[in-house]
């Protein structure tokens, strides 16, 4: 537990957890980025334009999609 904020619980990944994590499949967004970057420029532009149109149609520019998760490199803070 944090010494400055008792609501914060610090955790540490064990060696067993690291081993399991090392065999986990690639994160979906990493695979997407890899495949997206391999597309020709015209296709990237087409996809981006289409997604922007869908977001506009859904009124998504008014949505605050900022992540809530706080990932800290120093768990003692």
NUTOR-787613 format. One record per residue (C-alpha): y negated, z, x. Coordinates in steps of 0.05 Angstrom, whole numbers, plus 5000, padded with zeros to 4 digits. Layout:
YZX
...
This chain:
500050005000
492949865023
489350465051
482750225022
485049984953
491150314922
491849734873
493749274931
500949274952
502348945019
509148625031
512648355092
517847795092
524448025122
528647625171
533547475114
527747235071
525246785127
532146485134
532546335060
525546045061
527245595120
532745265079
528445195016
526744494992
520044185010
514344394966
513243874912
505943754930
507843625003
512743084980
507542794934
502342754990
507242425036
509141894984
501941804961
499541675032
504841135040
502140734981
497640134993
490140274984
489639874919
495240284887
492040954909
485540724878
488940514814
492541184808
486341584824
482141204774
487441294720
487942044733
480442124732
480241774665
485642224637
481942844663
475542594630
479142464564
481843174567
474943454581
477943754644
471343774683
469644404643
475944764665
475545244723
481945104760
480445534820
486645904843
487046644828
492246804881
489247124943
493246925005
490947335064
493247235135
492047965150
495748405099
492349035125
485448815098
